Amino acid sequence: MADITLDGLGKTFGPVVAVESLNLQIRTGSVTAFLGPNGAGKTTTMRMVLGLVRPTTGRALIGGLCYADLPSPRRTVGAVLGPDGFHVGRTGRDHLRVIARACAFPDRRVDDVLDLVELSDAARRRVGTYSLGMRQRLGLAAALLGDPEVLITDEPANGLDPEGIAWLRRFLRASADAGRTVLVSSHLLAEVARTADRIVVISEGRLRFDGDLTELAGPAGMHDADDLENAFLRLTAGAAS
């Protein structure tokens, strides 16, 4: 399986520093939570990993290669950057069939991933009738068509009800246990505490923390979601001061 390496990764937009010299190793077989307030640089970082934004400095590697150099990108990395990008008049199954045929994936993968994200019963419905949470699941299904080694998701819990969030937690855990490298951005800190093996916090484009929950808790320890919230706020407030 492939890991993700950020080597001095940075991006500026004119005078604005969006991401500044990030150095990270995202390991296989684990769920890494990517946390930060709005505007912290999370989405820009993910888009650089996926080759959608050109870095100003450094590089982002997947399995030792830049995304553009991967011989079969969709078999290496699957990404969900939002619940949009669907033709609302197509059924869920047809949406996946279009992608599968464009990427030369066998048609059987469509039914496989629909089962995996528990959308089989809604596969013949038009995407325009899907809830936001169902579109999130459809995006995950599309990302998994190539059975990738890496899964990258940006705020995947948006639009999910409590049952859907519990499902997502099991899904991400199972993906990591299967050996995938899982990178997920989120602002739902309580969920991070129940899902992630590792937590990365950035603010103002800079790395503020990289470790597990035990390290984040510090000497006082961590007992509930409020403790995690307070630890996160201390990190990001310190960045702004």
PAZAPA-4460 file (N, C-alpha, C; in steps of 0.05 Angstrom, whole numbers, plus 32768, in hexadecimal, padded with zeros to 4 digits):
% residues 241
    n_x    n_y    n_z   ca_x   ca_y   ca_z    c_x    c_y    c_z   seq   type   mol
   8011   7FE8   8000   8000   8000   8000   8012   8019   8000     1      M     A
   8006   8030   7FF8   8015   8048   7FF4   8010   805B   800B     2      A     A
   8025   8068   8014   8023   807D   8028   8023   8098   801A     3      D     A
   801F   80AE   802A   801F   80C9   801F   8036   80D8   802D     4      I     A
   8046   80E6   801E   805C   80F5   8029   805A   8112   8020     5      T     A
   805A   8124   8033   805B   8141   802E   8077   814A   8035     6      L     A
   8086   8155   8022   80A2   815C   8025   80A5   817A   8020     7      D     A
   80A4   818A   8036   80A7   81A6   8033   8091   81B3   8022     8      G     A
   8079   81A7   8023   8064   81AF   8012   8059   81CB   8019     9      L     A
   8057   81DD   8005   804D   81F8   800A   803F   8203   7FF2    10      G     A
   802D   8216   7FF8   801E   8223   7FE2   8017   823F   7FEA    11      K     A
   801D   8252   7FD7   8016   826D   7FDB   8004   8276   7FC4    12      T     A
   7FF0   8286   7FCA   7FDF   8293   7FB6   7FE4   82B1   7FB7    13      F     A
   7FF6   82BA   7FA5   7FFE   82D6   7FA7   800C   82DB   7FC2    14      G     A
   8003   82EF   7FD2   800F   82F4   7FEC   8006   82E2   8002    15      P     A
   7FF2   82D1   7FFC   7FE6   82C0   8011   7FF4   82A5   8012    16      V     A
   7FFD   829E   802A   800A   8284   802F   7FF4   8271   8038    17      V     A
   7FEC   825F   8026   7FD6   824C   802D   7FE1   8234   803D    18      A     A
   7FF8   822A   8034   8005   8213   8041   8023   8219   8042    19      V     A
   802F   8214   805A   804B   821B   805D   805B   8203   8066    20      E     A
   806C   81F8   8055   8080   81E5   805A   8077   81CE   806C    21      S     A
   8063   81BF   8063   8059   81A8   8071   806B   8190   806C    22      L     A
   8072   8183   8082   8081   816A   8081   8072   8154   8090    23      N     A
   8067   8141   8082   8057   812C   808E   805B   8112   8080    24      L     A
   8057   80FC   808F   8057   80E1   8084   803C   80D4   808D    25      Q     A
   802A   80D0   807A   8010   80C4   8080   8012   80A6   807B    26      I     A
   8010   8096   8090   8017   807A   808E   7FFF   8069   8084    27      R     A
   8007   8052   8079   7FF3   803F   8070   7FE6   8031   8088    28      T     A
   7FCE   8026   8083   7FC0   8017   8098   7FB6   8027   80B0    29      G     A
   7FB3   8041   80AC   7FAA   8052   80C2   7F98   8068   80B8    30      S     A
   7F88   8073   80CA   7F77   808A   80C4   7F85   80A2   80D0    31      V     A
   7F8C   80B5   80BE   7F98   80CE   80C7   7F83   80E4   80C3    32      T     A
   7F7D   80F2   80D9   7F6B   8108   80D9   7F7A   8122   80D4    33      A     A
   7F70   8132   80C2   7F7D   814B   80BA   7F6B   8161   80C3    34      F     A
   7F73   816F   80D9   7F62   8182   80E6   7F6C   819E   80E4    35      L     A
   7F5A   81B1   80E4   7F61   81CE   80E4   7F48   81DE   80DF    36      G     A
   7F49   81F7   80E8   7F32   8209   80E4   7F2F   820F   80C6    37      P     A
   7F18   821C   80BF   7F14   8224   80A4   7F2B   8236   809B    38      N     A
   7F35   8231   8083   7F4B   8241   8078   7F66   8239   8082    39      G     A
   7F67   8222   8090   7F81   8219   809A   7F94   820E   8085    40      A     A
   7F89   8206   806E   7F9A   81FB   8059   7F96   81DD   8054    41      G     A
   7F81   81D1   8061   7F7D   81B5   805E   7F76   81AD   8041    42      K     A
   7F62   81BA   8036   7F59   81B3   801B   7F6F   81B9   8006    43      T     A
   7F7D   81CF   8009   7F93   81D5   7FF7   7FA8   81BF   7FF8    44      T     A
   7FAE   81B6   8010   7FC2   81A0   8013   7FB9   8187   8005    45      T     A
   7F9F   8180   8009   7F95   8168   7FFC   7F95   816B   7FDE    46      M     A
   7F8F   8182   7FD4   7F8E   8187   7FB7   7FAB   8186   7FAC    47      R     A
   7FBF   818D   7FBB   7FDA   818A   7FB2   7FE2   816D   7FB1    48      M     A
   7FDA   815D   7FC4   7FDF   8141   7FC4   7FD4   8134   7FAB    49      V     A
   7FBC   813D   7FA3   7FAE   8131   7F8C   7FB5   813E   7F71    50      L     A
   7FC9   8150   7F71   7FD2   815C   7F59   7FBF   8171   7F4D    51      G     A
   7FAC   817A   7F5D   7F99   818E   7F54   7FA3   81AB   7F58    52      L     A
   7FB6   81AE   7F6A   7FC3   81C8   7F6F   7FE1   81C3   7F6E    53      V     A
   7FEF   81D4   7F60   800C   81D2   7F5E   801A   81DE   7F76    54      R     A
   802B   81D0   7F84   8038   81DB   7F9C   804B   81F2   7F94    55      P     A
   804D   8205   7FA5   8061   821A   7FA2   807D   8210   7FAB    56      T     A
   807D   8200   7FC0   8096   81F4   7FCA   8090   81D7   7FD1    57      T     A
   80A5   81C7   7FD1   80A4   81AC   7FDA   8094   819A   7FC8    58      G     A
   808B   8183   7FD2   807D   8170   7FC2   806B   815E   7FD3    59      R     A
   8057   8153   7FC6   8046   813F   7FD3   8048   8125   7FC3    60      A     A
   804E   810F   7FD2   8052   80F6   7FC5   803E   80E1   7FCF    61      L     A
   8036   80D0   7FBD   8025   80B9   7FC4   8034   80A0   7FBB    62      I     A
   803C   8090   7FCF   804C   8079   7FC8   8066   8080   7FBB    63      G     A
   8071   8097   7FC2   808A   80A0   7FB7   8089   80AF   7F9D    64      G     A
   8070   80B3   7F92   806D   80C1   7F78   805A   80D8   7F7B    65      L     A
   805E   80ED   7F6B   8049   8102   7F68   8031   80F6   7F5A    66      C     A
   801A   8101   7F60   8001   80F6   7F55   8002   80F4   7F36    67      Y     A
   800E   8108   7F29   800F   8108   7F0C   8020   80F2   7F01    68      A     A
   8032   80E6   7F12   8044   80D1   7F09   803A   80B5   7F10    69      D     A
   8023   80B3   7F1D   8019   8099   7F24   8010   808B   7F0B    70      L     A
   8018   8072   7F07   8010   8063   7EEE   7FF2   805E   7EEB    71      P     A
   7FE5   805B   7F02   7FC8   8057   7F01   7FBC   8065   7F19    72      S     A
   7FB7   8080   7F17   7FB0   8090   7F2E   7F98   8086   7F3D    73      P     A
   7F82   807E   7F2F   7F6A   8076   7F3D   7F6C   805B   7F4A    74      R     A
   7F80   804C   7F43   7F85   8033   7F51   7F97   8037   7F69    75      R     A
   7FA3   804F   7F6B   7FB5   8055   7F81   7FA7   8066   7F96    76      T     A
   7F98   807A   7F8D   7F8C   808D   7FA0   7F6F   8093   7F98    77      V     A
   7F5D   8092   7FAB   7F42   809B   7FA8   7F3D   80B3   7FB9    78      G     A
   7F2E   80C6   7FAF   7F2A   80DF   7FBD   7F0D   80E8   7FBC    79      A     A
   7F04   80F4   7FD2   7EEA   8101   7FD4   7EEE   811C   7FDF    80      V     A
   7EEB   8131   7FCE   7EF0   814C   7FD7   7ED6   815C   7FDB    81      L     A
   7EBF   814F   7FD9   7EA6   815C   7FDE   7E8F   814C   7FD3    82      G     A
   7E76   8153   7FDA   7E5F   8144   7FD2   7E53   814C   7FB7    83      P     A
   7E63   815B   7FA8   7E59   8166   7F8E   7E66   8156   7F77    84      D     A
   7E62   8160   7F5F   7E6E   8154   7F47   7E5E   813D   7F3B    85      G     A
   7E45   813C   7F42   7E34   8126   7F37   7E20   8132   7F22    86      F     A
   7E19   8122   7F0E   7E04   8129   7EFC   7DEA   8121   7F0A    87      H     A
   7DDA   8134   7F11   7DC2   812F   7F22   7DAD   811E   7F14    88      V     A
   7DAF   811D   7EF9   7D9B   810D   7EEA   7DA3   80F0   7EE7    89      G     A
   7DBB   80E9   7EEE   7DC4   80CD   7EEC   7DBD   80BE   7F06    90      R     A
   7DBA   80A4   7F03   7DB7   8094   7F1B   7DD3   8090   7F28    91      T     A
   7DD3   8088   7F41   7DEC   8083   7F4F   7DFC   806E   7F41    92      G     A
   7DF0   8059   7F37   7DFE   8044   7F29   7E0A   804E   7F0F    93      R     A
   7DFA   805E   7F00   7E04   8068   7EE7   7E1C   807B   7EEB    94      D     A
   7E1A   808B   7F00   7E31   809D   7F06   7E4B   808D   7F09    95      H     A
   7E49   8077   7F18   7E60   8066   7F1C   7E69   8057   7F03    96      L     A
   7E55   804F   7EF3   7E5C   8042   7EDA   7E6C   8053   7EC7    97      R     A
   7E65   806D   7EC6   7E73   8080   7EB4   7E90   8081   7EBD    98      V     A
   7E95   8083   7ED7   7EB1   8085   7EE1   7EBF   806B   7EDC    99      I     A
   7EB2   8054   7EE1   7EBF   803A   7EDE   7EC7   8036   7EC1   100      A     A
   7EB6   803D   7EAE   7EBD   8039   7E92   7ED3   804B   7E89   101      R     A
   7ED3   8064   7E93   7EE8   8077   7E8B   7F03   806E   7E96   102      A     A
   7F03   8060   7EAC   7F1C   8057   7EB8   7F22   8039   7EB2   103      C     A
   7F12   802D   7EA1   7F15   8011   7E9A   7F14   7FFE   7EB1   104      A     A
   7F03   8004   7EC5   7EFD   7FF2   7EDB   7EE7   7FE0   7ED3   105      F     A
   7EE7   7FC7   7EDD   7ED1   7FB4   7ED6   7EB7   7FBE   7EE2   106      P     A
   7EA1   7FB9   7ED4   7E86   7FC1   7EDD   7E7F   7FB5   7EF8   107      D     A
   7E8A   7F9E   7EFE   7E83   7F92   7F18   7E8B   7FA3   7F30   108      R     A
   7E9F   7FB4   7F2B   7EA8   7FC6   7F41   7E92   7FD9   7F49   109      R     A
   7E81   7FE0   7F37   7E6B   7FF3   7F3E   7E5A   7FE7   7F54   110      V     A
   7E51   7FCF   7F50   7E40   7FC2   7F65   7E50   7FBD   7F7E   111      D     A
   7E6A   7FB7   7F7B   7E7B   7FB2   7F93   7E7C   7FCB   7FA5   112      D     A
   7E81   7FE2   7F99   7E84   7FFA   7FA9   7E68   8004   7FB3   113      V     A
   7E53   8000   7FA4   7E38   8007   7FAE   7E32   7FF7   7FC7   114      L     A
   7E39   7FDD   7FC7   7E35   7FCD   7FDF   7E46   7FD7   7FF6   115      D     A
   7E5F   7FDF   7FEF   7E72   7FE7   8004   7E68   8000   8012   116      L     A
   7E5C   8013   8004   7E53   802B   8011   7E35   802A   8018   117      V     A
   7E29   8012   8014   7E0D   800D   801C   7DFA   8020   800D   118      E     A
   7DFE   8021   7FF2   7DEC   8031   7FE1   7DDE   801F   7FCC   119      L     A
   7DE0   8005   7FCF   7DD5   7FF4   7FBA   7DB7   7FF9   7FB6   120      S     A
   7DA8   7FFD   7FCC   7D8B   8000   7FCA   7D84   801A   7FBC   121      D     A
   7D96   802E   7FBC   7D91   8048   7FAF   7D9F   804B   7F94   122      A     A
   7DAB   8035   7F8A   7DBB   8037   7F72   7DAC   8040   7F5A   123      A     A
   7D92   803A   7F58   7D83   8041   7F40   7D74   805B   7F43   124      R     A
   7D78   8069   7F59   7D6C   8083   7F5D   7D7E   8098   7F50   125      R     A
   7D72   80AE   7F47   7D82   80C4   7F3C   7D91   80D3   7F53   126      R     A
   7DA9   80DB   7F4D   7DBA   80E8   7F61   7DAD   8101   7F6C   127      V     A
   7D9D   810E   7F5B   7D8F   8126   7F63   7D7C   8122   7F7A   128      G     A
   7D74   8109   7F7F   7D62   8103   7F96   7D72   80FA   7FAF   129      T     A
   7D8C   80F8   7FAC   7D9C   80EF   7FC3   7D9F   8105   7FD8   130      Y     A
   7DA0   80FE   7FF1   7DA7   8110   8006   7DC5   8117   8005   131      S     A
   7DCD   812B   8014   7DEA   8132   8014   7DFA   811B   801E   132      L     A
   7DF1   810D   8032   7DFF   80F6   803D   7E02   80E0   8028   133      G     A
   7DED   80DB   8018   7DEE   80C7   8004   7E02   80CE   7FEE   134      M     A
   7E03   80E8   7FE8   7E17   80F1   7FD4   7E33   80ED   7FDE   135      R     A
   7E37   80F1   7FF9   7E51   80EC   8005   7E59   80CE   8001   136      Q     A
   7E45   80BD   8005   7E4B   80A0   8001   7E51   809A   7FE4   137      R     A
   7E42   80A6   7FD2   7E47   80A1   7FB5   7E63   80AB   7FAE   138      L     A
   7E6C   80C1   7FB9   7E87   80CA   7FB4   7E9B   80B6   7FBE   139      G     A
   7E97   80AB   7FD5   7EA9   8096   7FDF   7EA9   807E   7FCD   140      L     A
   7E91   8076   7FC3   7E90   8060   7FB0   7EA0   8065   7F97   141      A     A
   7E9E   807D   7F8C   7EAE   8084   7F75   7ECC   8083   7F7A   142      A     A
   7ED3   808D   7F92   7EF0   808D   7F99   7EFB   8070   7F9C   143      A     A
   7EEA   805D   7FA2   7EF3   8042   7FA7   7EF1   8030   7F8F   144      L     A
   7EE8   803A   7F78   7EE5   8029   7F61   7EFE   801B   7F59   145      L     A
   7F15   8028   7F5B   7F2E   801C   7F54   7F3C   800D   7F6A   146      G     A
   7F2D   8008   7F80   7F39   7FFA   7F98   7F53   8007   7F9F   147      D     A
   7F54   8021   7FA5   7F6D   802F   7FA8   7F7B   8029   7FC3   148      P     A
   7F95   802E   7FC3   7FA5   802A   7FDB   7FA2   8041   7FEF   149      E     A
   7F9A   8059   7FE5   7F98   8071   7FF5   7F7C   807C   7FF2   150      V     A
   7F70   8085   8008   7F56   8092   8008   7F59   80AD   8015   151      L     A
   7F51   80C2   8006   7F53   80DE   8011   7F37   80E9   8010   152      I     A
   7F2D   80F3   8027   7F12   80FE   8029   7F13   8119   8037   153      T     A
   7F04   812C   802C   7F03   8147   8037   7EE7   814B   8043   154      D     A
   7EE6   814C   805E   7ECD   8150   806D   7EB7   813B   8064   155      E     A
   7EBD   8122   8066   7EAA   810E   805C   7E90   810B   806D   156      P     A
   7E91   8115   8086   7E7A   8113   8097   7E65   8128   8093   157      A     A
   7E6B   813C   8082   7E57   8151   807C   7E3E   8145   8071   158      N     A
   7E27   814D   807D   7E0D   8143   8074   7E05   8129   807F   159      G     A
   7E16   811C   808E   7E0E   8102   8099   7E00   8105   80B4   160      L     A
   7DEB   80F5   80B8   7DDE   80F4   80D2   7DEF   80E3   80E5   161      D     A
   7DE7   80E1   80FF   7DF7   80D1   8112   7DFC   80B4   8108   162      P     A
   7DE7   80A8   80FD   7DEA   808D   80F3   7DFF   808C   80DC   163      E     A
   7DFD   80A0   80CA   7E10   80A2   80B4   7E2D   80A6   80BD   164      G     A
   7E30   80B6   80D2   7E4B   80BC   80DD   7E56   80A2   80E9   165      I     A
   7E45   8093   80F7   7E4E   807A   8102   7E57   8066   80EC   166      A     A
   7E47   8066   80D6   7E4F   8056   80BF   7E69   805F   80B3   167      W     A
   7E6D   8079   80B1   7E86   8083   80A6   7E9E   807B   80B7   168      L     A
   7E9A   807D   80D1   7EAF   8075   80E3   7EB8   8058   80DF   169      R     A
   7EA4   8046   80DC   7EAA   802A   80D7   7EB8   8026   80BB   170      R     A
   7EAE   8036   80A8   7EB8   8034   808D   7ED6   803C   808C   171      F     A
   7EDD   8053   8098   7EF8   805C   8098   7F0B   8049   80A7   172      L     A
   7F01   803E   80BD   7F10   802B   80CD   7F16   8012   80BC   173      R     A
   7F01   8008   80AF   7F04   7FF0   809F   7F18   7FF4   8088   174      A     A
   7F17   800C   807C   7F29   8013   8066   7F46   8012   806F   175      S     A
   7F4B   801E   8087   7F66   801E   8092   7F6F   8002   8099   176      A     A
   7F5D   7FF3   80A5   7F63   7FD7   80AE   7F69   7FC5   8096   177      D     A
   7F5E   7FCD   807E   7F64   7FBE   8066   7F7F   7FC5   805A   178      A     A
   7F8D   7FD9   8066   7FA7   7FE0   805E   7FA9   7FFA   804F   179      G     A
   7F92   8008   804B   7F93   8021   803D   7F9F   8037   804E   180      R     A
   7FA9   804B   8040   7FB1   8064   804D   7F99   8077   804C   181      T     A
   7F8F   807F   8063   7F76   808F   8064   7F7D   80AA   8070   182      V     A
   7F77   80BF   8060   7F7B   80DB   8069   7F60   80E8   8068   183      L     A
   7F56   80F2   807E   7F3C   80FE   807F   7F3D   8119   808E   184      V     A
   7F33   812E   8081   7F30   8147   808E   7F15   8149   809C   185      S     A
   7F14   8156   80B3   7EFB   8158   80C1   7EFC   816F   80D6   186      S     A
   7EE4   8179   80DC   7EE2   818B   80F2   7ED2   817F   8109   187      H     A
   7EC9   8166   8105   7EBA   8157   811A   7ECE   8149   812C   188      L     A
   7ED7   8158   8140   7EED   814F   8151   7EE6   8136   8161   189      L     A
   7ECC   8134   816A   7EC4   811D   8179   7EC7   8104   8168   190      A     A
   7EC1   8106   814F   7EC3   80EF   813D   7EE0   80E7   8139   191      E     A
   7EF1   80FB   8137   7F0E   80F6   8134   7F18   80E5   814B   192      V     A
   7F0F   80EB   8163   7F18   80DD   817B   7F10   80C0   8179   193      A     A
   7EFB   80B9   816B   7EF1   809E   816A   7EFB   808F   8151   194      R     A
   7F08   809C   813F   7F0F   8090   8125   7F2D   8091   811F   195      T     A
   7F3A   80A7   8124   7F55   80AB   8119   7F6A   809D   812B   196      A     A
   7F7F   8093   811D   7F96   8089   812A   7FAA   80A0   8130   197      D     A
   7FA8   80B4   811F   7FBC   80CA   8120   7FAE   80E4   8119   198      R     A
   7FB7   80F9   8126   7FAA   8113   8122   7FC0   8127   8119   199      I     A
   7FB9   8135   8103   7FCA   814B   80F9   7FBA   8164   80FA   200      V     A
   7FC5   8179   8107   7FB7   8192   8109   7FC7   81A8   80FB   201      V     A
   7FBA   81B6   80E8   7FC8   81CD   80DC   7FB7   81E6   80E1   202      I     A
   7FC4   81FC   80E1   7FB7   8216   80E4   7FC8   822B   80D6   203      S     A
   7FBA   823C   80C6   7FC8   8250   80B6   7FDE   8244   80A5   204      E     A
   7FD8   822B   809B   7FEA   821E   8089   8001   8210   8095   205      G     A
   8004   8211   80B0   801B   8206   80BD   8013   81EE   80CE   206      R     A
   8025   81DB   80D1   8021   81C3   80E1   8022   81CC   80FF   207      L     A
   800D   81C4   810E   800C   81CB   812A   800E   81B3   813C   208      R     A
   8006   819B   8131   8007   8183   8141   8007   816B   812F   209      F     A
   8016   8156   8137   8017   813D   8128   801C   8127   813C   210      D     A
   8007   8118   8142   800A   8102   8156   7FF0   80F4   815B   211      G     A
   7FEF   80E5   8170   7FD6   80D7   8176   7FC7   80E6   818D   212      D     A
   7FB0   80DB   8194   7F9F   80E9   81A8   7FAD   80EB   81C3   213      L     A
   7FBD   80D7   81CA   7FCB   80D8   81E4   7FDD   80F0   81E5   214      T     A
   7FEC   80F5   81CF   7FFE   810B   81CE   7FEF   8126   81CE   215      E     A
   7FD9   8126   81C0   7FC9   813F   81BF   7FBE   8146   81DA   216      L     A
   7FB7   8132   81EA   7FAB   8137   8205   7FBE   8144   8218   217      A     A
   7FD8   813E   8215   7FEB   8149   8227   7FEA   813D   8243   218      G     A
   7FF7   8148   8257   7FF8   813D   8272   7FDD   813B   827F   219      P     A
   7FCA   814D   8278   7FB0   814D   8286   7F9F   8136   827C   220      A     A
   7FA5   812A   8266   7F95   8114   825B   7F7D   811E   824C   221      G     A
   7F6E   810B   8241   7F56   8112   8231   7F41   80FE   8237   222      M     A
   7F29   8108   823F   7F14   80F7   8248   7EFB   80F8   8237   223      H     A
   7EF7   810D   8228   7EDE   810F   8218   7EE3   8122   8201   224      D     A
   7ECD   8126   81F1   7ECF   8137   81D9   7ED7   8153   81E0   225      A     A
   7ECE   815D   81F7   7ED5   8179   81FF   7EF3   817C   8202   226      D     A
   7F00   8167   820D   7F1D   8168   8211   7F2B   816B   81F5   227      D     A
   7F22   815B   81E2   7F2D   815D   81C7   7F28   8178   81BB   228      L     A
   7F10   8182   81BE   7F09   819D   81B4   7F1C   81B2   81BF   229      E     A
   7F20   81B1   81DA   7F30   81C5   81E7   7F4E   81C3   81DE   230      N     A
   7F57   81AA   81DA   7F73   81A7   81D1   7F76   81B2   81B5   231      A     A
   7F63   81AD   81A4   7F63   81B8   8189   7F63   81D6   8189   232      F     A
   7F52   81E2   8199   7F4F   81FF   819B   7F69   820C   81A5   233      L     A
   7F76   81FE   81B8   7F90   8209   81C2   7FA5   820A   81AC   234      R     A
   7FA5   81F5   819C   7FB9   81F4   8186   7FB4   820A   8172   235      L     A
   7F9B   820D   8169   7F95   8220   8154   7F94   823C   815E   236      T     A
   7F8C   8240   8177   7F8C   825B   8183   7FA9   8265   8186   237      A     A
   7FBA   8252   818D   7FD6   8259   8190   7FE3   8262   8176   238      G     A
   7FD9   8256   8161   7FE3   825D   8146   7FDC   8279   813F   239      A     A
   7FC4   8282   8147   7FBB   829C   813F   7FC6   82B3   8150   240      A     A
   7FD1   82AC   8167   7FDA   82C1   817A   7FF6   82CA   8173   241      S     A
***
